Amino acid sequence: MKIAIVGVSGAVGQEFLRILEERNLPMEELVLFGSGRSAGSTYTFKGKTLTVKELKHNDDFKDITIALTSAGASTSKEYADTITKYGAIMIDNSSAFRMDEDVPLVVPEVNAADAKQAPRNIIANPNCTTIQMVVALRALENISHITRVHVSSYQSTSGAGAMGMAELEQQVKDYVAGNPIKVEKFAHQILFNVIPHIDVFTDNGYTKEEMKMYNETRKIMHSDIQVSATTVRVPTMRAHSESIWAETVAPVSPEAFRAECEKMKGITVIDNPANKEYPMPMYLAGKDDVYVGRIRKDITNPNGITFWCVSDQIRKGAALNAVQIAEYLIAEGVVK
C-alpha cells in the first residue's frame, strides 16, 4: 500500500506527516506532492528523507492507494481526475466536493459507513467547525433526535492555516516592539480583537463558514436538523471552541448526555465547573479528541441542552479525521 500527501508543506500537510508517524497504517511507501514552489523540498519520515514531487497531470498516482489531499479547493478540483484515474481513493480536506451528492462527507465517529459508497473514489473531509460539533451531537442524537442547534464558534488563527498563526505571532511581536501592526490575512487586526467574520458573506447575511455548518451537518447526520451558526475568529493559536445550544424531541438531562459522551469514542468530558475544570484551547492544542464540558439544561427551553466543546482544528478538524477515514477503509477491507 502506498499513501500520498498532496499539499505537504501546508499546516494540514505537516500535520498529516506527524499523524502518520504516530499511527501504524500498513503502508509500504509514503509519497509527497506539492506545488512547483515546494517541489524538491525534503522531509524526514520514520528515519527516511522524502523529497516532494511536483503535482502534475501525469501517471504519478498509478500505484497510490490513498491520497490525503489538502492543497485548496481549486487544486482539488483540477487534479481530482488525475489522482483517482487509476483507482486511488482521494480523501480531500478542501471544500471542493463536500456537498456533491456522489461524494460522501465523513466523520468516522458519526457516519463511517458512508465512506464505503464513493463512486468517484473521492471522500470529503468536512469543515473543521462541523467536525467537532457533529461528534458531540452524535452523542446527543443517540438519546433523542435533535431538531435544532444554535452555535457560536470561537475559531483559532490555525483555521486560516500557517499564515493565520504567523500573522498573530507577528502582531504580538510588533506590538511589544512598538511597531505598526500589519493586517494581511484577516479582515481586521486579530491581536486583542475578535472578528465575527469568517469566509465571505452570502445573500442571507450568513457567511459561507456558517452555511457550511448548516449544510454539512444535515448531510453527515442524515438529518433534518436545523443549524444556525455565528462563526468568530479569536486570537488563539490552535484549537477551536464552540458554544452549542441543542433542542431535542424529548428532554435530555445533563447527566444522561454526560454519560453518553463519556461512552463515546472520540470524546473526552472535562466538566467540573466547581473546580474550574472545562475545556480550553490553550491546553488542548495537539490533542486528538473532541472535549466537552459546561453541560447544562437550557433554562429557556424544556427540551434544550447547552454545552461547550473544544477540539484542535488541525488535528481532528482536518488531518486526523482524514487519516481516521483511511484507517476505517483499511479495517473494513475497502482498500488493501
PADREN-834655 format. One line per field, with one value per residue: x, y, z of N, C-alpha, C in turn; residue in one letter. Coordinates in steps of 0.001 Angstrom, whole numbers. Each point is the difference from the previous one (the first is absolute). Layout:
<sites>
nx	[X;...]
ny	[Y;...]
nz	[Z;...]
cax	[X;...]
cay	[Y;...]
caz	[Z;...]
cx	[X;...]
cy	[Y;...]
cz	[Z;...]
rest	[A;...]
</sites>
This chain:
<sites>
nx	[838;-310;423;-787;815;-1090;982;1122;258;-1320;-777;-1010;718;505;-1269;-286;1122;-320;-1241;423;845;-1086;-716;-499;-106;-568;946;257;-732;612;-871;856;-1067;409;-48;142;-545;-811;-100;566;-976;631;-552;185;-130;-166;842;-929;809;-1110;29;-426;-985;182;-1138;-154;-466;328;868;356;-1310;686;955;-621;-95;553;-678;762;-1033;868;-419;-1206;-1188;637;1022;-836;-702;1110;446;-1277;-234;1037;-434;-1243;663;977;-962;865;-137;-692;665;-966;918;-171;-548;894;-95;29;-586;952;-1094;931;196;368;-663;1194;-599;1095;19;-359;704;831;-1124;-273;1173;-796;-787;1075;-1051;382;76;-965;658;-990;957;-847;-681;1048;-751;-329;1241;531;-850;138;1285;-81;-534;927;713;-375;268;1006;-295;8;-873;1011;-768;714;930;392;925;847;831;1104;280;951;1147;151;-1249;859;424;1145;-531;-1121;597;670;-1186;-619;912;-56;-1335;189;884;-811;-1004;713;377;-1309;14;-246;-1263;485;-977;164;42;-262;-1320;390;573;711;1153;-354;-433;-1279;-58;-1226;1031;-472;791;-569;-647;-1107;-923;23;1192;-59;1115;871;847;-891;-109;1324;-80;-827;593;1219;-494;-863;1026;868;-945;-138;-74;-1173;1040;-422;918;53;978;825;835;901;864;783;691;-348;966;-387;-887;-1074;-784;-1019;-921;-594;-1123;-464;-955;-531;-434;786;-366;1200;248;618;-537;-1120;48;331;-877;-819;378;-89;-1094;-115;483;1098;-666;529;-546;-7;-623;824;-1048;-410;754;-821;-637;463;-415;1302;22;361;-834;-752;811;-63;-1201;-369;-491;-1321;226;-805;-589;-166;-244;-1117;-1092;-668;202;168;398;-1153;60;553;1196;894;1033;1228;567;1136;611;1109;-46;1304;-249;-871;210;1077;1296;-256;-1021;819;980;-907;-350;1267;150;-1144;386;1151;-541;-776;1264;-419;1120;943]
ny	[-1193;916;906;937;1024;671;883;-686;1092;-150;726;-301;309;959;259;-160;645;900;42;-25;876;505;-141;-1218;843;-1056;923;-258;1027;1130;580;1001;803;931;1297;686;869;-1002;-273;-1150;518;-128;-1147;-99;-1276;-337;1020;186;417;729;-66;1243;-685;539;501;-1042;308;-1037;-1003;1058;-4;-548;69;1177;-426;856;1065;524;731;1000;300;47;628;1052;-297;-220;1034;701;-551;118;267;826;411;2;419;-386;633;981;-176;1042;231;847;855;239;1142;-491;-1107;777;830;-607;-318;-110;897;-1057;542;-269;-298;-736;837;643;-54;-784;-707;1297;-180;-1020;1050;-183;175;1186;-913;852;248;756;780;4;1121;641;1086;-491;-396;974;797;-641;-37;1222;487;-819;391;1241;-146;-641;1105;1104;-77;587;1005;601;743;695;530;386;278;-480;403;-879;665;-1176;450;1002;-1134;-401;621;-591;-1134;66;365;-888;-907;397;-11;-1122;-462;395;-505;-1060;-22;245;-1023;573;-264;-1003;245;-1305;-932;781;113;-280;865;-1110;590;-434;-883;51;-835;529;-481;-1188;120;-117;1159;-670;-236;-1076;603;-1294;-360;-246;429;944;203;-120;637;791;167;114;633;547;205;371;682;184;1298;321;-214;1000;647;834;477;421;202;-119;854;-745;769;-1236;-865;-946;-768;-432;984;-656;941;-1095;400;-1122;-161;-848;-1095;-719;387;551;-765;959;-713;-97;1280;358;-877;489;1231;-399;-537;1145;-794;654;-222;1082;-352;1322;-372;832;797;-797;-796;782;-1149;393;-375;146;825;814;-835;219;998;-683;112;-1272;22;-123;1145;-543;1147;599;-1285;529;5;150;1046;207;-1277;-589;128;1002;-161;491;162;-218;180;-679;292;-692;1171;-40;-504;-67;1300;-759;5;25;817;590;-16;410;792;294;158;660;611;125;384;674;33;1258;294;-449]
nz	[0;-929;852;-491;215;-307;-133;-55;-690;-158;791;-832;-1076;747;297;-1298;-235;926;-486;-1245;534;603;-1112;110;-1010;-555;-68;-1281;-422;347;-832;-141;-79;-846;158;-1121;846;344;-1294;386;750;1150;394;1294;-377;1279;160;-925;-940;-40;-1316;42;-585;-1204;438;-830;-1201;748;-7;731;-214;-984;899;75;1260;850;-430;925;-382;39;-1225;561;-12;-474;808;1006;-414;-134;1139;317;-1269;58;1177;-445;-1068;814;676;97;1315;-384;1126;-316;399;-1288;-408;-850;748;1062;-813;-696;-655;-953;947;709;995;508;1144;159;1027;-1102;-1137;683;90;57;615;221;-58;-763;-805;445;995;336;1131;424;449;1008;120;480;-131;-1191;-247;721;-656;-1180;380;538;-1117;-497;1050;-287;-1278;635;677;-754;-985;-622;371;961;-608;1048;-778;933;-987;533;-1255;222;51;592;181;31;550;-506;-1059;387;363;-1140;-495;778;-272;-1275;130;685;-875;-975;693;358;-1277;70;-834;-1177;255;-719;-854;-168;929;1054;156;1250;807;177;195;1215;-867;-293;-1021;-7;-647;-418;-1047;-1184;-25;308;-926;782;-136;-255;610;-961;932;243;-1291;50;1147;-662;-1173;493;1049;-815;-827;932;641;-1320;216;515;757;769;-681;1025;-785;954;-1007;962;-532;771;842;-344;326;856;-593;-626;404;568;17;478;-598;516;-900;854;-631;769;1205;75;1025;683;982;-716;-344;1224;437;-938;324;1263;-540;-615;-950;328;1139;540;1133;9;1082;600;-271;988;-742;-715;-202;-1173;-1196;-258;-1045;989;615;-1065;-328;-1126;578;96;1222;26;614;901;305;1191;237;-530;729;-1116;770;-1306;39;326;-1321;670;-585;806;-803;406;-1181;116;-1132;-182;-592;254;1209;984;-31;-230;337;1296;-248;-882;904;869;-1010;-238;1300;-77;-1101;645;1161;-836;-406;76;652;-804]
cax	[-838;695;-827;536;-468;15;-11;716;675;-944;-185;-650;946;992;-667;-80;1291;143;-967;412;1169;-478;-940;605;-707;800;402;1359;694;-689;430;-375;-219;-219;40;1329;821;375;693;1421;179;110;-533;380;-1146;434;1427;372;-164;-909;47;-1307;-191;-940;-1287;-188;-934;774;-353;646;-920;-376;151;-424;-1242;-770;607;-499;222;-309;700;-971;-1102;270;935;-723;-869;805;793;-742;8;1372;297;-852;-110;403;-648;334;-1055;383;-667;278;-242;-514;-1458;-329;-974;-746;-1449;-342;-822;703;1220;-336;583;132;654;-96;-805;-1399;-560;1133;-416;-193;1253;24;-722;707;80;1043;1242;276;-683;255;159;-825;602;496;-1006;-1041;493;-32;-1375;-813;440;-736;-1433;-301;-313;-1342;-944;-183;-1014;-1245;240;254;-770;504;1254;610;1404;966;1355;1130;922;1391;650;398;-1026;441;1243;1276;111;-822;756;1169;-424;-194;1330;674;-660;466;1372;-26;-581;997;1093;-506;-53;-1348;-533;-442;-1129;58;-766;-1364;-684;393;1006;-506;533;-884;-1244;-737;-526;-1173;8;881;-409;-748;-1413;-943;-1160;-888;645;930;1209;126;406;-1209;-881;600;-440;-1389;-147;813;-557;-1163;477;724;-878;-1189;-987;-662;435;170;1193;264;1355;784;1404;791;1442;524;1461;677;826;-553;-1175;-1234;-986;-1373;-1065;-1060;-1333;-690;-1368;-308;-1418;-332;983;1196;635;1453;639;-94;887;1383;303;130;1281;1085;31;244;1371;307;-398;460;-799;625;-1219;-37;110;306;1460;463;470;-799;939;565;910;1402;484;-469;679;803;-728;-792;-1433;-896;-151;-1322;-218;-1063;-1272;-1067;-1301;-343;-1059;-1086;-642;-16;628;1293;1202;1082;1329;1187;948;1286;783;1097;-482;906;-18;-1324;-721;545;878;-321;-1254;291;740;-956;-765;879;87;-1265;-38;938;-554;-1164;407;-367;1283;981]
cay	[1193;1283;1143;1282;1268;1080;1243;-369;1122;805;-363;-1308;-960;-301;-802;-1346;-656;-328;-1034;-1259;-449;-514;-1108;-1113;-425;-1020;516;-275;1216;1286;860;1380;861;1403;916;174;698;-941;-1160;-65;90;-1318;-194;-1273;-802;-1293;-171;108;1308;-44;1196;387;30;1008;-528;212;-887;-1107;-1308;-172;-611;-1322;-1025;546;-578;1074;1324;972;1261;1252;1013;1009;-500;104;-1067;-1275;-128;-157;-1225;-1160;-1091;-515;-747;-1193;-676;-1409;-681;546;670;1363;527;1401;891;1295;127;-195;-1036;-377;-74;-792;-1143;-1267;7;-76;976;-1009;87;-1423;-272;312;-647;-659;-894;757;-7;-1178;339;1131;-386;762;-221;1213;151;1358;328;1189;1191;-259;320;-1026;-1287;-129;122;-1195;-1066;209;-166;-1422;-531;466;-648;-1369;8;536;685;1437;757;1352;348;1320;-138;1073;-554;845;-743;416;451;-1176;-236;684;-621;442;1456;598;-69;868;1392;287;70;1217;1146;43;537;1416;767;84;853;1333;185;-48;-1361;-246;-907;-573;-1240;147;1228;1039;-453;-1081;191;756;222;-1144;409;-838;-48;-1029;-242;1112;75;-425;887;-57;633;-960;-236;-1356;-871;-293;-845;-1337;-708;-385;-999;-1193;-756;-741;-1087;-995;-665;-491;543;1265;920;1405;538;1428;193;1226;-429;1135;-224;503;13;-1173;-610;-1252;-599;787;-181;242;23;-667;-214;-994;-340;-1385;-351;-273;599;-772;558;131;-1246;-986;427;-178;-1436;-441;533;-767;-1313;91;132;1280;1102;40;948;795;709;165;1447;361;38;774;-952;4;1;1274;-260;87;-1277;-1125;-13;-1197;-1184;-633;-120;1134;147;542;417;988;-631;466;191;1317;465;622;-992;-1284;-1026;522;-250;829;-463;634;-1017;472;-1023;534;154;-601;-1454;-584;827;-97;-1119;-1242;-543;-645;-1233;-951;-549;-982;-1164;-730;-690;-1116;-980;-612;-703;745;144;-987]
caz	[0;-49;387;-438;572;-982;763;1229;648;768;1409;76;-560;1033;1028;-578;238;1423;390;-609;762;1285;-136;-726;-1202;-682;-1304;-434;-427;70;-1094;294;-1155;293;-1139;-577;988;1059;-575;323;1456;623;1345;606;425;533;-210;-1414;-623;-1137;-840;-506;-1441;-465;-421;-1433;-683;-562;561;1309;970;-512;1036;1288;520;639;-78;972;-711;687;-789;-396;-821;-1437;-346;97;-1174;-1217;-38;496;-980;-76;1228;140;-1302;64;1113;1318;762;351;1192;-291;1133;-447;-121;-1418;-325;1205;-172;-1186;410;-194;820;1428;929;1045;1309;331;1190;-264;-1205;-659;-1081;-1239;-758;-886;-1230;-603;-1417;-709;749;777;1289;479;1413;252;583;1356;1020;-99;505;1459;466;-241;910;1247;-250;-160;1329;363;-915;475;1059;-553;-1273;104;-984;-244;660;-135;363;-222;14;409;-844;131;-1231;-782;-999;-1226;-427;579;-125;1048;1246;-129;116;1414;623;-420;626;1387;-20;-379;1115;1062;-469;-299;-1445;-570;-160;-1372;-184;-1348;-161;516;-408;940;969;847;1353;900;-716;-542;-1300;-301;-1464;-552;-1386;-591;342;-1032;-131;1169;1146;597;-793;-549;1106;776;-812;-14;1197;-243;-1060;231;1122;-498;-864;799;947;-711;926;-315;1045;-365;659;-185;528;-109;99;462;115;1271;-35;549;-1030;-495;635;-70;1070;-426;985;-752;570;-814;380;-358;7;1403;900;326;1192;-96;442;-1078;-1082;470;-7;-1396;-477;602;-644;-1439;-465;-623;884;1382;786;1067;403;1453;184;1385;98;-1159;-1005;-1221;-1129;-440;-1115;386;521;-814;-1295;-187;479;-1054;254;201;1451;305;1387;257;-375;873;-627;-503;904;-774;-852;710;-834;-414;778;-513;402;-578;-468;-521;-696;-803;-1370;-983;186;-246;-953;-1354;-365;701;-507;-1285;257;578;-1121;-636;887;-100;-1293;85;939;-618;-1203;-1205;-691;450]
cx	[876;-989;694;-568;138;-186;752;605;-926;-165;-632;911;1063;-606;-234;1292;133;-927;367;1245;-432;-792;578;-878;904;416;1455;773;-898;580;-551;-124;-231;12;1413;952;508;816;1492;291;58;-570;446;-1247;495;1447;465;-232;-855;49;-1375;1;-954;-1277;-225;-1073;789;-452;615;-888;-402;39;-427;-1331;-920;783;-699;298;-431;782;-945;-996;309;953;-696;-884;813;629;-768;43;1382;311;-754;-25;292;-544;363;-1234;528;-822;371;-407;-572;-1526;-503;-1183;-985;-1487;-404;-737;742;1359;-409;776;55;714;-124;-842;-1497;-578;1076;-428;-240;1244;74;-677;609;205;1061;1379;440;-841;372;120;-850;822;339;-1054;-1127;452;-158;-1429;-769;460;-754;-1500;-386;-369;-1408;-1061;-258;-1107;-1344;320;122;-771;663;1282;316;1445;753;1387;1011;1221;1414;577;486;-1020;303;1351;1230;134;-835;708;1195;-387;-245;1345;695;-636;385;1394;10;-582;1025;1128;-447;-53;-1447;-436;-587;-1140;22;-944;-1458;-595;400;1148;-612;521;-928;-1396;-717;-713;-1176;-190;1040;-569;-877;-1459;-860;-1227;-904;622;929;1255;-6;396;-1211;-954;570;-492;-1450;-63;759;-562;-1169;438;663;-949;-1260;-1264;-627;356;187;1173;156;1313;455;1454;893;1479;496;1526;645;721;-647;-1152;-1173;-893;-1385;-932;-1273;-1273;-734;-1389;-320;-1500;-487;1045;1164;671;1493;732;-5;935;1459;401;189;1306;1167;133;553;1471;192;-414;642;-803;890;-1097;-117;152;367;1504;641;589;-998;985;454;1061;1477;579;-324;565;894;-661;-933;-1503;-755;-297;-1284;-90;-1096;-1355;-1085;-1309;-122;-1194;-1155;-823;22;639;1396;1129;1123;1333;1066;901;1203;689;1062;-415;893;10;-1397;-780;494;765;-389;-1285;229;739;-924;-918;818;106;-1272;-64;913;-594;-1174;341;-390;1233;987;1389]
cy	[1247;1107;1276;1125;1051;1320;-145;1201;859;-508;-1380;-1077;-401;-842;-1429;-773;-444;-1154;-1350;-568;-679;-1297;-1044;-450;-970;454;-324;1288;1209;890;1399;814;1436;817;47;679;-952;-1179;71;171;-1408;21;-1366;-709;-1386;-315;113;1424;-145;1328;267;19;1138;-682;362;-939;-1089;-1301;-247;-701;-1429;-1075;481;-627;1076;1299;920;1385;1196;1126;1087;-522;37;-1096;-1358;-222;-276;-1383;-1254;-1169;-620;-888;-1325;-885;-1496;-715;491;629;1362;439;1475;911;1352;-8;-410;-920;-302;-179;-717;-1264;-1320;-40;-74;1032;-698;508;-1403;-323;122;-835;-717;-814;738;-43;-1172;278;1264;-281;737;-198;1258;-45;1376;42;1247;1193;-261;257;-1030;-1291;-92;85;-1301;-1183;114;-219;-1464;-635;397;-680;-1447;-98;467;789;1510;714;1323;235;1464;-121;1288;-604;1050;-641;590;412;-1171;-338;681;-519;597;1518;714;11;945;1467;380;132;1312;1232;133;633;1485;861;202;953;1425;313;16;-1449;-145;-1012;-498;-1189;160;1345;1184;-533;-1077;131;905;199;-1327;493;-913;-170;-1028;-432;1168;-48;-432;912;6;605;-916;-94;-1425;-989;-417;-911;-1412;-810;-450;-1183;-1289;-855;-860;-1195;-1103;-809;-579;458;1271;1084;1412;578;1472;334;1445;-393;1213;-400;659;-139;-1129;-693;-1236;-451;983;-335;313;-20;-441;-112;-965;-278;-1400;-259;-263;655;-950;655;181;-1283;-1049;355;-192;-1467;-515;514;-827;-1385;65;188;1351;1208;-186;1076;663;924;31;1489;418;90;734;-900;-72;76;1415;-264;39;-1357;-1183;9;-1235;-1279;-508;128;1316;46;750;350;1042;-548;434;100;1430;504;669;-1017;-1359;-1138;413;-390;810;-480;736;-1112;644;-1153;679;-1;-705;-1513;-554;795;-98;-1304;-1312;-616;-733;-1320;-1061;-594;-1071;-1265;-838;-796;-1218;-1108;-753;-764;680;261;-976;353]
cz	[0;336;-465;848;-1089;751;1304;724;849;1426;141;-570;996;1116;-494;282;1445;396;-598;675;1299;-131;-950;-1160;-768;-1395;-295;-252;188;-1084;249;-1281;468;-1275;-579;964;1077;-517;278;1480;582;1412;497;506;391;-368;-1434;-496;-1250;-740;-596;-1524;-362;-478;-1466;-530;-715;670;1377;1018;-392;1082;1384;405;562;-129;993;-557;832;-679;-492;-1008;-1484;-454;40;-1219;-1261;-99;434;-979;-135;1192;40;-1244;64;1238;1381;634;444;1206;75;1146;-419;-44;-1380;-241;1127;-232;-1289;442;-86;709;1469;808;1355;1251;600;1234;-272;-1147;-803;-1219;-1311;-880;-977;-1339;-593;-1484;-799;633;757;1269;534;1516;274;491;1468;1076;2;657;1506;525;-188;838;1320;-201;-183;1336;423;-859;404;1047;-521;-1255;217;-1105;-373;797;-259;494;-300;112;428;-643;28;-1343;-845;-1065;-1315;-466;668;-52;1064;1333;-32;155;1459;712;-343;624;1472;54;-324;1109;1108;-392;-294;-1477;-492;-217;-1398;-8;-1437;-166;401;-409;876;855;876;1428;806;-600;-233;-1254;-364;-1502;-435;-1335;-467;428;-1188;33;1230;1262;768;-870;-553;1089;832;-763;-156;1200;-139;-963;298;1130;-461;-853;815;868;-651;738;-549;1017;-562;800;-350;702;-136;228;218;82;1293;8;810;-1149;-608;880;-26;1196;-557;1200;-716;841;-916;570;-512;79;1418;896;281;1203;-232;386;-1108;-1147;386;-57;-1420;-607;534;-626;-1419;-324;-679;812;1364;733;1051;510;1518;321;1421;234;-1176;-1077;-1149;-1166;-362;-1068;378;380;-910;-1412;-82;470;-1101;176;-167;1494;301;1482;87;-410;983;-782;-516;814;-738;-783;700;-790;-466;940;-623;544;-798;-521;-660;-712;-857;-1470;-1014;129;-285;-1035;-1424;-190;666;-540;-1318;194;606;-1068;-711;842;-56;-1302;9;885;-607;-1276;-1290;-847;614;-511]
rest	[M;K;I;A;I;V;G;V;S;G;A;V;G;Q;E;F;L;R;I;L;E;E;R;N;L;P;M;E;E;L;V;L;F;G;S;G;R;S;A;G;S;T;Y;T;F;K;G;K;T;L;T;V;K;E;L;K;H;N;D;D;F;K;D;I;T;I;A;L;T;S;A;G;A;S;T;S;K;E;Y;A;D;T;I;T;K;Y;G;A;I;M;I;D;N;S;S;A;F;R;M;D;E;D;V;P;L;V;V;P;E;V;N;A;A;D;A;K;Q;A;P;R;N;I;I;A;N;P;N;C;T;T;I;Q;M;V;V;A;L;R;A;L;E;N;I;S;H;I;T;R;V;H;V;S;S;Y;Q;S;T;S;G;A;G;A;M;G;M;A;E;L;E;Q;Q;V;K;D;Y;V;A;G;N;P;I;K;V;E;K;F;A;H;Q;I;L;F;N;V;I;P;H;I;D;V;F;T;D;N;G;Y;T;K;E;E;M;K;M;Y;N;E;T;R;K;I;M;H;S;D;I;Q;V;S;A;T;T;V;R;V;P;T;M;R;A;H;S;E;S;I;W;A;E;T;V;A;P;V;S;P;E;A;F;R;A;E;C;E;K;M;K;G;I;T;V;I;D;N;P;A;N;K;E;Y;P;M;P;M;Y;L;A;G;K;D;D;V;Y;V;G;R;I;R;K;D;I;T;N;P;N;G;I;T;F;W;C;V;S;D;Q;I;R;K;G;A;A;L;N;A;V;Q;I;A;E;Y;L;I;A;E;G;V;V;K]
</sites>
